[in-house]
Amino acid sequence: MTCVNCARTIEIALKRKEGVRDVEVSFELGRVKVDFDENKVSEEDIARTIEELGYRVLEEEGGKAESYLLLFSGLSALLITALMFYPVPYGLYVQFLLSTLVQVFGGWKFYKGAYNSLRNGVAGMDVLVSLGTTGAYVYSLLTLLGFIPGSPFFETNTFLITFVRGGRFIEERAKKRALRLLKSMLTAQHSEVSVLEDGNEVRKNVRELMRGEVIVCRPGDLIPIDGVVVKGRGYVSEAVLTGEPEPILKEPGDRVISGSILEDGLLEIRVEASYESSYLSKINRMVESALSEKPRIQRIADTVSHYFVQAVVVVSAATFFLWVKLTGSMEMAVQFSLAVLVISCPCAMGIATPLAVVVGISKALSRGILIKKPSSLEVFPLINAIVFDKTGTLTEGRFQVVRYELRSSEALDIAYSMESFSNHPIAKAIRDFAKKNGARKVELVGCREVLGRGVECGEYFIGEYEDENIPEDVWKAVALRRNGEVLAVFYLKDTLRQEAKFVVSEMKKLGLTTILLSGDRTETTKFVAKELGFDSFFAEVKPEEKKEMIKGLQEEGLRVAMVGDGVNDAPALAQSDLSFAVPHGVDITKQVGDVVLLSGVAKLPESFRLGKKVNSKIKQNLVWAFLYNVVGIPVAAGLFYKYGVYLKPELAGLLMALSSVSVVANTILLQAGSGRD
């Protein structure tokens, strides 16, 4: 695929087939995803349809053939130019022969693309290139044969094809380089690994691995599954997944996550989950889902590109007739009308947004930031306030019981049993404390967790305890009650994350109002807010009230981002203009945030800087593409000819190729530097 209209052509053609329910075509990754009824259409039918449109399935395009064809076109163009300045016998016929070969073999790709796009009701860049090169070639042939007056310019169509193909060649190589990381991650599932069977190593596809099997990993190997080290020692890099550059020592008993790379050592790893349920596979699915979504600005650009070609053809025709009427010169009219056709570049507009989005997602992923919704990239520059949920986001989320009061002999056993029905960090802390102190499980009936409040079992309830005599160094107090009577009180404390103060400080440097939101008592929340430097705070906010708090801030005119655990804060995160989830061991597929900070809240400032940079690149690309066409088309049409400013078609073609290449080059700059740039 050479432009977004190619993707549109494939999408329209496949959607017309009986049995095809949905089609997603990613121009950026060169991927097609089809949801179809196997009883009505087969994979072979779908592949055949794509190939009939002129595209190849499951093959890399380009390669040596493209390089040789480009070289031949370029040499032919140079030879034709030389023959123009140094005439030789039958020189015009040599020019005609070379031009014909380039037009047929070099231009066939454009003809095929133009035919297929028009057949499906889409006019893309191939239509303009085909019209321009054919017009130049036919005009030159007619003048050579003496049917019309004028001089042939066989160099025009030859240079046009060379420049356009050359531009696309450079553009494609640059795109592949820019997307190498993302593509390598999304195709990791096709690799094979060494599996131990009866003491021997056999090669096996990653998708066929079963739980309990043992794989062997050597230095440089990608660990394709989640597992546990059973033998060996080695340093594993999780940089691709978390952005953390330092390798981690793994020994027997340590867990490893798929997508990690073994940098040194030899490991035997027991498979703990199938590839489909592995960490890497989940990220792959989330990234692919993100790439299928188009930001609003991209949808607008695609619509403009769709109608742009028709408008250019009309302008080109008008240019031809006006110059014929004004000057009577067929040659001049052809030159200007062809220049209009080939200088116009919908491709620059078409790739401006999707390429920046994909490079941005790839860059973010390499830094431990998973952008789930590309549309969020448009929101980053608009945010002026950010709300942090305290527990698990700015704190370690690992509570410890620092003191307790037991007013009943069986209270510890009951508390231990009741907290077994909850996965909340506080419940886990009380459960661990009780177990450590010899508690045993007892039979309870009618147990259920009350979200945000505690656990209820018949006449018993364990949940938050409020009392004016709670010690100042305590963050949370939890009481076990029977019909309202207090049987035990547990006093707990959490620890602030080491990076928390830095993160809040960096967000303030970015010009955001920082707000702390917590369900904890006022004294604790006030202490944390002051310690970390927050502008303001809200305390004793219940989970169901957090959404209304966000809504209230928005009604005050603020554009609000929120950072939370991605599960317990789901309603509030959904209400915010931009949401960040910090998983901390939670299944990433359950995260509701627009952005998932895979390696923790420390990546928040970098995600903001990167998001703003991507947004800036999109705007730069679109402004450049727009201005290029606004300025280029009038010049190509000869509007400034009387001032000596005009463009020959071949120069217009070169500028058109450079316009797309410049958009790609500008976008690739996103990969340079860090998120702090």
Secondary structure as GFF3:
##gff-version 3
##sequence-region A 1 677
A	DSSP	alpha_helix	4	15	.	.	.	ID=ss1
A	DSSP	beta_strand	20	26	.	.	.	ID=ss2
A	DSSP	beta_strand	31	36	.	.	.	ID=ss3
A	DSSP	alpha_helix	43	52	.	.	.	ID=ss4
A	DSSP	alpha_helix	63	85	.	.	.	ID=ss5
A	DSSP	alpha_helix	91	101	.	.	.	ID=ss6
A	DSSP	pi_helix	102	106	.	.	.	ID=ss7
A	DSSP	alpha_helix	108	119	.	.	.	ID=ss8
A	DSSP	alpha_helix	125	144	.	.	.	ID=ss9
A	DSSP	alpha_helix	154	178	.	.	.	ID=ss10
A	DSSP	alpha_helix	180	186	.	.	.	ID=ss11
A	DSSP	three_ten_helix	188	190	.	.	.	ID=ss12
A	DSSP	beta_strand	192	197	.	.	.	ID=ss13
A	DSSP	beta_strand	200	205	.	.	.	ID=ss14
A	DSSP	three_ten_helix	206	208	.	.	.	ID=ss15
A	DSSP	beta_strand	214	217	.	.	.	ID=ss16
A	DSSP	beta_strand	227	237	.	.	.	ID=ss17
A	DSSP	alpha_helix	239	242	.	.	.	ID=ss18
A	DSSP	beta_strand	248	250	.	.	.	ID=ss19
A	DSSP	beta_strand	255	256	.	.	.	ID=ss20
A	DSSP	beta_strand	261	271	.	.	.	ID=ss21
A	DSSP	three_ten_helix	275	277	.	.	.	ID=ss22
A	DSSP	alpha_helix	279	291	.	.	.	ID=ss23
A	DSSP	alpha_helix	296	327	.	.	.	ID=ss24
A	DSSP	alpha_helix	330	343	.	.	.	ID=ss25
A	DSSP	alpha_helix	346	366	.	.	.	ID=ss26
A	DSSP	beta_strand	369	371	.	.	.	ID=ss27
A	DSSP	three_ten_helix	374	378	.	.	.	ID=ss28
A	DSSP	three_ten_helix	380	382	.	.	.	ID=ss29
A	DSSP	beta_strand	385	389	.	.	.	ID=ss30
A	DSSP	beta_strand	400	406	.	.	.	ID=ss31
A	DSSP	alpha_helix	411	419	.	.	.	ID=ss32
A	DSSP	alpha_helix	425	436	.	.	.	ID=ss33
A	DSSP	beta_strand	447	450	.	.	.	ID=ss34
A	DSSP	beta_strand	454	457	.	.	.	ID=ss35
A	DSSP	beta_strand	460	464	.	.	.	ID=ss36
A	DSSP	beta_strand	476	482	.	.	.	ID=ss37
A	DSSP	beta_strand	485	493	.	.	.	ID=ss38
A	DSSP	alpha_helix	500	509	.	.	.	ID=ss39
A	DSSP	beta_strand	513	517	.	.	.	ID=ss40
A	DSSP	alpha_helix	522	532	.	.	.	ID=ss41
A	DSSP	beta_strand	536	538	.	.	.	ID=ss42
A	DSSP	alpha_helix	543	555	.	.	.	ID=ss43
A	DSSP	beta_strand	560	564	.	.	.	ID=ss44
A	DSSP	alpha_helix	570	575	.	.	.	ID=ss45
A	DSSP	beta_strand	578	581	.	.	.	ID=ss46
A	DSSP	three_ten_helix	588	590	.	.	.	ID=ss47
A	DSSP	beta_strand	595	597	.	.	.	ID=ss48
A	DSSP	three_ten_helix	601	603	.	.	.	ID=ss49
A	DSSP	alpha_helix	604	636	.	.	.	ID=ss50
A	DSSP	three_ten_helix	641	643	.	.	.	ID=ss51
A	DSSP	alpha_helix	649	668	.	.	.	ID=ss52
A	DSSP	three_ten_helix	669	671	.	.	.	ID=ss53
###
